[in-house]
Amino acid sequence: MYKVLIIDDEISVCKLLSAYLEKKGFDTEATISGKQGLQRIRKQHFDVVLCDYRLGDFDGSTIYPEIKKISPDVVVIFITGYVNLQVAIDLVKKGVYQYLEKPLRPDELLDTINLALSSKAKGRDYPDNDQPVSREPDLIMGEDETSKELMKSLSLVGPTDYSVVIEGETGTGKESIAKLLHQNSKRSKGPFIPIDCGSLSREIGASELFGHEKGAFTGAISDKTGAFELAEGGTIFLDEIANLSPDIQVMLLRAIQERKVRKLGSVRLKEIDVRIIVATNENLIDKVKEGLFREDLYYRINEFNLKVPPLRQRPGDLALLVSQFMEKTGSELDKSFSGIDEEVNCLFKNYNWPGNIRELKNTLRRACLLTEDGGSISSAALPAALQIFDQDILSDSKPPIGLQGEEQLPTLDLKAQAHLAEAKHIRKVLFDVGFNKTKAAELLNIDRKTLYQKLKRFEEKA
């Protein structure tokens, strides 16, 4: 049985973590000060130390070397509610296994501890390249052929330093794929720095990516280290890269070509050693053809391409995903469930899942919260969008309104039939776009006002 020492100045956190980890088979001890924690480590062996970064008598940078001096082989994982990216990167470079943000996600904590212990038991700091790909908590691949092909590609490109373009719809787990690539590479001990390009305006984009010096522009009151420098020795992940402005694309291309970056306001170039992984939910080739994305940049970053299938193309994985998400949520809520009702099973198989894995996960988290301990997930615990979809499935399986027998025709006249068909089509489009009414109106070739009027009329006649 692995022994875990928890050091946190909040007694409630110590109790919660102890109870959760003991339930998962760990032997735990807890203390509320760094001094007491160091005394425990001197007296007995621990496999893992979970330590709050800000204690009353120590902080992470001062207690970590003391822990390693006493027990060089112990795995140290810091937890904190005050995330400082530069501090996190410095600690990881010094040997801290991981740095987790409060509030903790139990499944993420458990997976982090298990992965650390697995690597330690095999005498290595990162997974062997010839071993199966280690799994990201939010990325579950099963027996579906599309999943198997993706995992084969991950196993192939993960150990390399290739730049990778990950393509997939929103919610398919592109960032989890990027983390997997990082975890299964020789850079796994280095930092993984994710950047949401969709949130980078033209004004701050260059500063976020490459940094700036004090006085470089109005408001630059101090030096700033950019994401590329922060990712030194590790991986930088550029999510939604298609959103980068043209001038930032030029700067990014130059940085990739020269493997050097220049801070805003500086004349000095700094060499960088990073792996670049990007993701997009748009077709970059189409963006190139439209003149919205540089062709030379595309071919620089696209040394290997991974296409993440949407959930609707992974029917063989649905049951596994449902089971895994229910188990994880049950652990968080300290509940157990007998499964899902047959009606819900039918609904899940027929639903289009426009939000993909993220939508399924959120749906099950909500349903588990609303379901009693030991119960089965019913349609009543599902979000309104799925309940409406469920009603549509049931109505499709019934005979038309007014049809009393094989010889009798429906009583609905042509106008009523047209109204019914229109309502059904609009509902289907809404489901397909995740109830985004602006997008639905665009696909239906009507304005939003007209769509709202039609929806209101459908409700009145329902």
N, C-alpha and C positions, 0 to 999 in steps of 0.2 A: 504494500500500500504506500503510495507516494505521500510525503509529508509536505504541507504547505503552511508557511508562516504569513499571516496577514498583519500588516502594520498600518493602522489608520487611526487618526485622532477622533474619529466619530464612532462611538460605541455601536450605534445602530448599523453602520456599514460593516463593522467587524462581525456582528451577529448574523446579518443577512448573508454575507459571503461565506461564513463558516457553515451555516445551515445548508446553503446551496451546494457547496463543494463536498460536504460530508454526504449529502444525498447522492452525489455522483461518484462516491467511492474513495474520496481523499481523506487523509488524516490531517486535521487542521489545528492550528493554534493561532491565537490573536492577541495583539497588544496595542495600546493606544499611544505609544511614544517610541521614537527612534532608539533612545537609550535602552529601553527594555527589550526592544527587538534585537539589538546587537548582543545583549546579554543572553537571550535565548539561543541565538546562532552560535555563540561560544560554547554553550552547554550541550547542544545536540545538533544532529544533522537534519537539514531541510533540503528538499529537492527544488522547491520553488519559493520565492519570496514575492508576495504581492504588497507593494508599498505605496502609500499615498505620497505624491511628490512634495506636498507642502505639509510638513509636520510642525508641531510646536517647537521642537528642539533641533530639527534638521530639515534640510531640503534635499531634493534628489541628488544634486551635484556633490553634496558633502557626505551623504550617507552611503551612496553607491560604492565609492572606493573602500570604505570601512567594511561593508558587507563582503566585498570580493577579497579583501585582505584576510578576513577570517575564514571564508569558505569560497575558494576560487571557482569551484565547479557549480555553485548554485545558480539557478536561472532566476534573474531579477526582472520583474514586470512592474512598471510604474503605472499608477492610476491617478487621475487628477481631474478636477473640474475647471482648471485654468490652463487651457492649451496654449503653449508657446512653441510655434513650429521650429524656431531655431534651437531652442533648448532640447526639444524632442530629438532632433537630428544629431545634435552633439552627443546626447546620451547613447543613442543607438550606435554611433561611431565608436564610442568607448566600450561597447559590449553589452549594454542593456538590451534584453531580448525584444521588448516591445513597450509601447507607451499608449495606454488606453484612456479614452475620455469618459468622464462621468456625464450623465448616468450610464452605468455599464450595461451592456447587453449581455445577458447570461450566456447565450449561445456563442457569442464572439469571445468572451472570456474563456469558456471551456475549450473551444477550438484552439485558442492561442496557447493555453497551458498544455493541451495534448500534443500539439505540433512541436512545442519546445521540448517536451519530455521525450518525444519520439526521436527528434534530432540528437538529443543528448545521449539517449540509450545506444544510438548507432555511432556515436563518437564523431559527429560532424556538425557543422554550423549551418548547413543548408541541405536540402534533399539531394540525394544522388541523382544524376541526370538519367540513369538507366532505371530508375524506380518509377512507379505509377505517379501521375501528377497529383500533388497534394490539393485538397479541395478548399475552395472558398466557402464560408458559411452560407452565403446567399446564392451560391451557384450550385445547383444540384443537377447532375447529369445522370441519366438512367440508361435504360436499354434501348431507347429509340435509336434508329440508325443515324439520324441527323446528329444526335448527341455523341454517338460513338465516333463519328467522323470528326467532329469538332475536337474531341479529346485527343484523337490521334494527332491532329494538327498542333494542338497545344504541346503535346509531348515532344513533337519534332522541333518546333521553333522556340519553346521555352528556354532551353539551355544556351541558345545563341545570343548574339548581340544585335540581331537584325532589328531594324525599325519595323513596327507592325501597325497596320491600319485595321481597326476593328469596326465592322459595319453591322448595324442592327437597329431594330426599332426601339423606341423608348421603353424602358422597363425590362429589357431582355438580359441585363446583367453585364453590360460592356465593361464597367469599372471592375467588377469581380473577375472578369477574364483578364484584364490588365494586371490585377494583383496576382493572379495565378502565374502569369508569365514572369512577373518579378520574383515571386516566391520560389519558382523552380529554375532560377538562373543563378549564376555565380555572383550576381549582384544582390542576392537576397539579404545579405547583412547590411547593405547600404540602404539609404532612404528611398521611400516611394512617395513622390510628390505629385498629387493630383491637382490639376488646374481646370476650372470650368471656363472654357473660352467664351461661352455664351454670356458670361457676366463681365467680360473684359471690354470696357469701352475703349475707344480709340485713344483717349487721353491717358488712361491708367494701364493699358495693356502692356506697353513697352516696359514700364516700371515694374509691374508684377512679374513679368517673364525674365527681365534682364537686370533689374535693380536700378537704383539711382544714387547719386551723391547729393549731399546737403547743398541746397541752393540751386539745384539743376533746373527747377521750375518753381513757380509760385506754390507755396504750400509744402515744399520739400524741406522740412525743418531739421531732418537728420538723414544719415545714410540708410539705404535700404538694400538688403541682399535679395536678388531675384531668384525665381524658382529654379532656374538652370544651375545656379551656384549651390542652392540648397540641396539639389538632387545629385551633387557630386559623388561619383562612385556608385550611384544607384540608378533609379528609373524616374523619368518625368512622364506623367500621363496627361495628355492634352485632350480633354473631353469636348465634344462638339466643336471640332477644329474648323468646320466650315464657316463658323461665325466670326473668325478673325478678320479684321479689316485689312485692305490691300497693303497698307504701309507696314503693318505688323507682320504680314506674310513675307514681305521682303526681308525684314530683319531676322525672322525665323529661318528663312532659307540661308542667309549669310552665316548665321550661327551654326547651322547644321553642316554647311560646306566647310567652314574653316575650323569647326570645333572650338570656337572662341566666342566670348561674349564681351560686350562693352556696356558698362553702366551708363545711363543717361547722365550727361554732365562730366563724363570722364574721357580721357584720351588714351587710357590704358586698356589693352585687350587682356582677357583672362582665359586661359585654356580650360576647357571643361571635358569631363569624362562621364557622359550620361548615356543611358539607353532611352530612345524616344518611342513611346507608344501613343497612338492617337485613336480617337473614336469619333464616329459620326452616325447620326440617324438619317443622313441624306446621302444621295449618290454623288460622290465627289467628281466622278467623270462628267456627270451632267453639269455640275457646278463649273468645271473647267470649260466645257463647251459654251456655257452661258457667259464666260468671262468673269465669273465671280470667285474663282479659285485658281491660283497660279499652277500652270501645268508642270513647270520645273520643280516646284515645291512638292506637288503630288508624287512625282516619280522619285524624289528624294526620300520621302517618308514611307513609300509603299514598297518596301523590300519584301514584305510578306503580308498577305491579306487574309483576314479571318472574318467569315460571315456568321453571325450568331443568329440561329433560326428563331422566329417568333414562337410563342407557346402553342399557337394553333397548328404549327407544323411539327409538333413534338407530342402527338397523342399518346405515344408509348410511355412518356415520362409523367403524365398527369397524376396518376395514382401515387407514384413515388413522391412527387412534389407535395401533394396534399398530405400524405402521411408524415413527411419530414417537417413541414411547417406546423402541423397540428402538434407534433411531439415537442418541437421547440417552444411553441407558444404555451403548451401545457406546462412545461418546466418553468417558464417565466411566471405563470399564474398559479403554480402549484395545483394544477388540476390534471385529471385524466379524462379521456373521451373514448366512447365505444366505437366511434367512426362517424360516417355521414349517412344521412337517409338516402334511400334509393332515388327519391325525387331530386335531391341535391346532386347526386352522382350523375343523373341524366342531364341535369341543367349544366353542370360543369363540362360535360362532354360535348354539349351542343353550343355552348357560349363561345364567342369569338375571341375573348380576352384581348381587347385592344390595348390594355395596359400591361399585358404579358405577365412575367413572373412577379413583378412588383404588385400588380393588381391582385393576383391570386394570393400572394402573401398577406396583403392588407385585408383582403376579404376574409381570410381564415382567422387572422388575428382578431378581427371584429367579432366574427361568429363564435370563436372560442370564449371571448369575454362574456358574451350574452348567453352562453350555454352552461347549464348546471354541471357541476363536477360529476363525472361518470355518465353523462348524457351523450346523446348523438346529435350531430349538427343538423338542424332542420332549416328549411327555406325561410322560416320566420326570423332566423338570426342573420340572414344575408342582407346586404345593402339594397336600397330601393331599386336601383338599376337592374340588379339581378332578379329581384322579385317580379318586376314588370316583365322581364325576359321570360321568366318561368311561366307567367300567365299566358304569354304568347305561345310557348311550346304546348301548354295544355290546350289552348284554344285551337291550335293547328291539328290536334289529335281528335277533336270533336267534329260532328257533322255540322254543316252550315246552319246558321240560325233559320228556323222556320222549316227545315227539312224533316218531315214527320215519317216518311217512308220512302222506299225505293221509287214509287210511282209519282211521288209528289215533288214539284219543283220548289226551290227556295222562294219565300215570300218577298225577299228583298228585291226592289226594282233596280234597274240599271244604274240609276244615279246613286242609290245607296251602296250598291256593289262597288262602284268607282270610289266612293268616299272611304269604304272599308279598305280597299286596296291601297289607296293613297296613305291612309293612316299607318298601315302595316309597313309600307315602304319607308316612310319617314322614321318610324321607330327603328327599323333595321339600320338605316344610315346613322342614326344617333348612337346606337350600340357600337357600330363599327368605329366611330371616332371618339368613343369614350364620353359621350354626351357633351362634346364641345359644340355648342350651338352655332358658333361662328363658322367653324369648319363644315358642319352639317349643311348650313345654309349655302355655303359656297359649292359644295358637291351637288346639292339639289338645284342649284342655279336660281335661287330666290334670295331676297334680302332677309336680314334677321327679323325685321318687323313682321314680314309675311309669315315666317316660320313660327314666331310666337303666336300670331293670330290663329294659325292652323292648330297648333298644340292646344290652345285654349278651347277652340271649337271641339276638338276631339274629346277633351275632358268633360265638356258640357254634355256631349252625346253619349258618353260612356255609361 
